Structure formats: structure tokens, C-alpha cells
Amino acid sequence: MSMQTLKLERGKKAIAIVAHPDDEIIFMGGAIMKNPQIDWMVFSLCRASDKDREPKFWRVCKRNRVKGIIADLEDEDKMSVKQSLPIIEKLIKDNLKSKRYDYIFTHGANGEYGHKRHVGVHQSVKKLIKNKFLKPEAVFYFNYKRTGRKKIEAKSGTNCQLRLSKKELQTKREIVGHIYGYAMDGIDVGFCTNPETFIKVEIKN
């Protein structure tokens, strides 16, 4: 399988549909920061009523000059993946004014490290693309596997990647640590990896 370097065309619209505030930085922060020519939207399904994380989400959006949406999907592990799917689909349908994004970025099938909400978002987005509610030119699924308590790396099947400079990786880690407020030696900052890796699927509409 040939490996592509992530390249996004100037003036296109892209949306990152993620489970939580911080996922958009941990798994694809470099893609956002290195592509200011893109009209970005970040949609977090969880934590709208979280008085700590919700305002931090908006601070990060402002810092990266992107638009944002945040909803309040249950995030206390009370629902199974199956139970969450119709709720996630409804939240996406209710909150997205535009169905047309040229690029969609979202969680991988394995939820990166098995997180139920990540898996649910992946399955829901995939279904909404299949059903033509969402009509991207291409979808980029995060493609990582956990290799340690604080470490993830590229998973097999990766066909698109973005390498970051040391400075870019440090900036990504500092956003997670200093704005989202996680310990610089903790899991969330540890999961900020390089390169950022994806499974790119081109969509025929």
C-alpha cells in the first residue's frame, strides 16, 4: 500500500467530528495547524455542559482560528456503543447546518484505544456517509494503536500521514497541556504522536 502525505486543497471545507474536546488536537492537531488555507469546523459530540472542558474547547478553536460545535452526548460510560449510535447520528444531523464538507476527519474503527464514544462516532459518521447525509470528497479515519500506557503509534493500514517538526509537535503537546489543562507527563499529552496517521478513503458521490 502506497503512503501519501496529507495534502488538503486551498479553499476546501473540512470538518473534524470527534467525541471529546482535545481529540481534535491529540489525533490531528498538526493537520489543522499546518493547513490554515482550509475552512475548518471542529465538532465535539461530548462535554457541552462541562464547565471545565467546554470553555477550553472554545479557547482552542479561537487559538487555531477554526469554527466549532459542541454537544452533550453522555460520556460517563453509561451507554454501550450500540445504544449511543442513534443519539450520535441525531446530534450530527441536528447540529450540522451544512452537509457538504470536502474533507471529514474522524475516529478510527478501533477507537484509537478502544474508547466507546470514539467507536460510536466512527460508526455513526461512516453510516451517515454511506447514506449520503454527509457527502465528502474524502474521509480520513484516525489510524492508531495503543502501544503503552501513555503511547500510541501508527496502526497497520495507514495510507496517509503527516509528519510534524519538533516545534510543531511541541506546540500540539502544549495546547493539550496548557490550554486543555492536562499534565505534561500524562496520558493525553503522551498520546500526541508524530507522524499523524490516517486511513484515507475517497468517496464517489
C-alpha positions as CSV (number, residue, x, y, z in Angstrom):
1,M,0.0,0.0,0.0
2,S,1.5,3.3,-1.1
3,M,1.8,6.1,1.6
4,Q,0.5,9.5,0.8
5,T,1.5,12.7,2.6
6,L,-1.6,14.6,3.8
7,K,-2.4,17.4,1.3
8,L,-5.5,19.5,1.5
9,E,-6.6,21.8,-1.3
10,R,-6.8,25.5,-0.6
11,G,-10.3,26.9,-0.1
12,K,-11.9,23.5,0.7
13,K,-14.1,22.9,3.7
14,A,-13.1,20.3,6.3
15,I,-14.8,19.1,9.5
16,A,-13.3,17.1,12.3
17,I,-16.1,15.1,14.0
18,V,-14.7,13.9,17.4
19,A,-16.0,12.6,20.6
20,H,-14.3,15.0,23.0
21,P,-12.7,18.4,23.2
22,D,-8.9,17.6,22.9
23,D,-9.4,14.7,20.4
24,E,-9.0,17.1,17.5
25,I,-5.6,18.1,18.8
26,I,-4.3,14.8,20.1
27,F,-5.0,12.8,16.9
28,M,-4.9,15.5,14.2
29,G,-3.7,18.8,15.7
30,G,-0.9,19.1,13.2
31,A,-3.4,18.7,10.3
32,I,-5.4,21.6,11.5
33,M,-2.4,23.9,12.3
34,K,-0.5,23.1,9.1
35,N,-3.5,23.8,6.9
36,P,-4.8,27.3,7.6
37,Q,-5.9,27.6,4.0
38,I,-8.7,25.2,4.8
39,D,-12.2,26.3,6.2
40,W,-12.2,24.2,9.3
41,M,-15.0,23.1,11.6
42,V,-14.4,21.1,14.8
43,F,-17.5,19.2,16.1
44,S,-17.1,17.7,19.6
45,L,-20.0,15.4,20.5
46,C,-19.4,15.5,24.2
47,R,-18.9,17.9,27.1
48,A,-21.1,20.9,26.3
49,S,-22.2,21.1,29.9
50,D,-18.7,20.5,31.3
51,K,-17.8,23.8,33.0
52,D,-14.1,23.0,32.8
53,R,-13.7,21.5,29.3
54,E,-16.3,23.4,27.3
55,P,-14.7,26.9,27.6
56,K,-11.3,25.3,26.9
57,F,-12.7,23.9,23.7
58,W,-13.6,27.4,22.6
59,R,-10.2,28.8,23.6
60,V,-8.5,26.1,21.4
61,C,-10.9,26.9,18.5
62,K,-10.1,30.6,18.8
63,R,-6.3,29.9,19.0
64,N,-6.5,27.8,15.8
65,R,-8.9,30.1,14.1
66,V,-11.5,27.4,13.4
67,K,-15.3,27.3,13.8
68,G,-16.7,24.9,16.4
69,I,-19.7,23.0,17.6
70,I,-20.0,21.2,20.9
71,A,-22.8,18.9,22.0
72,D,-23.6,17.0,25.2
73,L,-23.5,13.3,24.4
74,E,-23.4,11.1,27.5
75,D,-19.7,10.5,28.4
76,E,-19.8,8.6,31.8
77,D,-19.7,5.1,30.2
78,K,-23.4,4.5,30.9
79,M,-24.3,3.6,27.3
80,S,-23.0,0.9,25.1
81,V,-21.7,1.7,21.6
82,K,-24.9,0.3,20.2
83,Q,-27.1,2.4,22.4
84,S,-25.1,5.5,21.5
85,L,-25.4,5.3,17.7
86,P,-28.9,6.7,17.1
87,I,-28.1,9.5,19.6
88,I,-24.8,10.4,17.9
89,E,-26.5,10.3,14.4
90,K,-29.3,12.6,15.6
91,L,-26.8,15.1,17.2
92,I,-24.8,15.3,14.0
93,K,-28.0,15.8,11.9
94,D,-29.4,18.4,14.3
95,N,-26.2,20.4,14.6
96,L,-24.7,20.5,11.1
97,K,-26.3,23.3,9.1
98,S,-24.2,22.2,6.1
99,K,-24.0,18.6,4.9
100,R,-21.3,19.4,2.4
101,Y,-17.7,19.2,3.6
102,D,-15.0,18.3,1.2
103,Y,-13.0,16.5,3.9
104,I,-14.1,14.7,7.0
105,F,-11.7,13.6,9.8
106,T,-12.9,11.3,12.5
107,H,-12.1,8.4,14.8
108,G,-10.9,5.0,13.6
109,A,-12.8,1.7,13.8
110,N,-10.8,0.7,16.9
111,G,-11.5,4.0,18.7
112,E,-7.7,4.5,18.9
113,Y,-7.5,2.8,22.2
114,G,-11.0,1.2,22.4
115,H,-12.9,4.2,23.8
116,K,-16.7,3.5,23.4
117,R,-17.5,7.1,22.3
118,H,-14.7,7.1,19.8
119,V,-16.0,3.8,18.3
120,G,-19.6,5.2,18.3
121,V,-18.6,8.3,16.5
122,H,-16.7,6.3,13.9
123,Q,-19.6,4.0,13.2
124,S,-22.1,6.9,13.0
125,V,-20.0,9.0,10.7
126,K,-19.4,6.0,8.4
127,K,-23.1,5.3,8.3
128,L,-24.0,9.0,7.5
129,I,-21.5,9.0,4.6
130,K,-22.9,5.7,3.3
131,N,-26.5,7.1,3.5
132,K,-25.4,10.3,1.7
133,F,-26.3,12.6,4.6
134,L,-22.6,13.6,4.6
135,K,-21.1,13.9,1.1
136,P,-17.3,14.5,1.4
137,E,-14.7,14.0,-1.3
138,A,-12.6,12.1,1.1
139,V,-12.8,10.9,4.7
140,F,-9.7,10.5,6.9
141,Y,-10.1,8.0,9.8
142,F,-7.5,8.3,12.6
143,N,-5.4,5.2,12.5
144,Y,-3.5,4.5,15.7
145,K,-3.0,1.7,18.2
146,R,-2.0,1.8,21.8
147,T,1.5,0.6,22.5
148,G,1.9,1.7,26.1
149,R,0.2,3.4,29.0
150,K,1.0,6.8,27.5
151,K,1.8,5.9,23.9
152,I,0.0,5.3,20.6
153,E,1.6,4.8,17.2
154,A,0.6,4.2,13.6
155,K,-1.6,1.1,13.0
156,S,-1.3,-1.2,10.0
157,G,-3.4,0.0,7.1
158,T,-2.3,3.6,7.3
159,N,-2.2,5.1,3.8
160,C,-1.9,8.8,4.6
161,Q,0.3,10.6,7.1
162,L,1.5,14.0,8.2
163,R,5.0,14.4,9.7
164,L,5.5,17.2,12.2
165,S,8.6,19.2,13.0
166,K,9.8,19.1,16.6
167,K,8.4,22.6,17.1
168,E,5.0,21.6,15.7
169,L,4.8,18.5,17.9
170,Q,5.7,20.6,20.9
171,T,3.0,23.2,20.1
172,K,0.5,20.4,19.8
173,R,1.5,19.0,23.2
174,E,1.4,22.4,24.8
175,I,-2.2,23.0,23.6
176,V,-3.2,19.8,25.2
177,G,-1.2,20.5,28.4
178,H,-1.5,24.3,28.8
179,I,-4.9,25.0,27.4
180,Y,-6.8,21.8,27.9
181,G,-5.0,21.5,31.2
182,Y,-3.6,18.0,31.2
183,A,-0.3,17.1,32.9
184,M,2.6,17.4,30.5
185,D,3.8,13.9,31.6
186,G,0.3,12.4,31.5
187,I,-1.6,10.2,29.1
188,D,-3.3,12.9,27.0
189,V,-0.1,14.7,26.2
190,G,1.7,11.3,25.7
191,F,-0.9,10.3,23.1
192,C,0.2,13.4,21.0
193,T,2.2,11.5,18.5
194,N,4.2,12.1,15.3
195,P,3.5,11.4,12.5
196,E,-0.3,11.8,12.5
197,T,-1.7,8.8,10.6
198,F,-4.9,8.2,8.8
199,I,-6.8,5.8,6.6
200,K,-7.9,8.0,3.7
201,V,-11.0,6.8,1.8
202,E,-12.0,8.7,-1.4
203,I,-15.8,8.9,-1.7
204,K,-17.7,8.7,-5.0
205,N,-20.9,10.8,-4.8
